[in-house]
């Protein structure tokens, strides 16, 4: 039998109903369902125990993956996640606006139509000068939103060494 134990911080509340894990803390609530049949998730004395009856490499990897997801959920509800992006341009000044669940990138390479990036889930995007700050409690939603913004400014058909205009991820952290 292979298992991983995660210690629950004092300011975090964890509920487990079968394969559904609910984590709540000062920043909010997250819940996620893990569909793997061979993996057991249970609470015991202030710890989350993720285990598998099998010692095979595939199941050890699944246990480690689920443990990493739960760790990210705990970190998200306590500290949150922040990605910083920087707007880079050489000739045409890029204007960035947040409207609802979309980020509008205007005047990119002198284009008339704005490029649009989708904001995923409950993620907040702030524009501060030439920086964009993407924050939230779900690491996957924050990372996907930052990637959407970066991909919206992807240049195809030009030499990337010369045309370096775009919005790029500068740092990740909490």
HELIX and SHEET records of a PDB file:
HELIX    1   1 UNK A   57  UNK A   78  1                                  22    
HELIX    2   2 UNK A  108  UNK A  110  5                                   3    
HELIX    3   3 UNK A  139  UNK A  152  1                                  14    
SHEET    1   A 3 UNK A   2  UNK A   7  0                                        
SHEET    2   A 3 UNK A  47  UNK A  52 -1                                        
SHEET    3   A 3 UNK A  39  UNK A  44 -1                                        
SHEET    1   B 3 UNK A  13  UNK A  17  0                                        
SHEET    2   B 3 UNK A  20  UNK A  25 -1                                        
SHEET    3   B 3 UNK A  28  UNK A  33 -1                                        
SHEET    1   C 4 UNK A 124  UNK A 128  0                                        
SHEET    2   C 4 UNK A 131  UNK A 136 -1                                        
SHEET    3   C 4 UNK A  81  UNK A  88 -1                                        
SHEET    4   C 4 UNK A 166  UNK A 173 -1                                        
SHEET    1   D 3 UNK A  95  UNK A  99  0                                        
SHEET    2   D 3 UNK A 102  UNK A 106 -1                                        
SHEET    3   D 3 UNK A 115  UNK A 118 -1                                        
END                                                                             
